[in-house]
């Protein structure tokens, strides 16, 4: 079964540092997403990406965040200057279309980001 | 944006059928209902999706009445490994997760 692959699985970074979280979506999927989940809280939408541009973003996704699909296979989330409150699990997801499909989104297993 | 309401938690025993009902009173005509499962420290996993009536796959069944204001996820003969959080979502242009239903299955 095709998978969404995320690296690294864990990352510890100092406050103020930049981090890049990487994702390899399923190859024939066209829509890509980042979500985050702070420990013990619900899964929160950050951003959706289609056709090499952001389709939609939440209010969490401020100027500190950016996404990129640099080479047609990777999909990255960059946090420019990390804050303690950015500590969370970050999930990448992909889907073949935005709606009207039967297979759902496929989520990766996540990157646990710890900001110290 | 259609809000969903589902029980915070449910308990069951191995071998029983579990039904989790979700209400989505403000669902729009074009929206689908979709259910995901999440284990601790893992990403959500798609279970089933439907528009109306009944959908069944190898894992679960989804019942949606004609007015589409609610839906019921049915898990036949649960096992300990079905202990997880189950999310009911209305699929618009993205998935917006609520707090889900924490299902605990006991031996």
Boltz contact constraints between the chains, C-beta under 6 A:
constraints:
  - contact:
      token1: [A, 42]
      token2: [B, 97]
      max_distance: 6.0
  - contact:
      token1: [A, 42]
      token2: [B, 99]
      max_distance: 6.0
  - contact:
      token1: [A, 43]
      token2: [B, 97]
      max_distance: 6.0
  - contact:
      token1: [A, 45]
      token2: [B, 94]
      max_distance: 6.0
  - contact:
      token1: [A, 45]
      token2: [B, 96]
      max_distance: 6.0
  - contact:
      token1: [A, 48]
      token2: [B, 94]
      max_distance: 6.0
  - contact:
      token1: [A, 91]
      token2: [B, 43]
      max_distance: 6.0
  - contact:
      token1: [A, 98]
      token2: [B, 93]
      max_distance: 6.0
  - contact:
      token1: [A, 99]
      token2: [B, 91]
      max_distance: 6.0
  - contact:
      token1: [A, 104]
      token2: [B, 46]
      max_distance: 6.0
  - contact:
      token1: [A, 104]
      token2: [B, 49]
      max_distance: 6.0
  - contact:
      token1: [A, 107]
      token2: [B, 43]
      max_distance: 6.0
  - contact:
      token1: [A, 107]
      token2: [B, 44]
      max_distance: 6.0
  - contact:
      token1: [A, 108]
      token2: [B, 43]
      max_distance: 6.0
  - contact:
      token1: [A, 109]
      token2: [B, 42]
      max_distance: 6.0
  - contact:
      token1: [A, 109]
      token2: [B, 43]
      max_distance: 6.0
  - contact:
      token1: [A, 110]
      token2: [B, 43]
      max_distance: 6.0
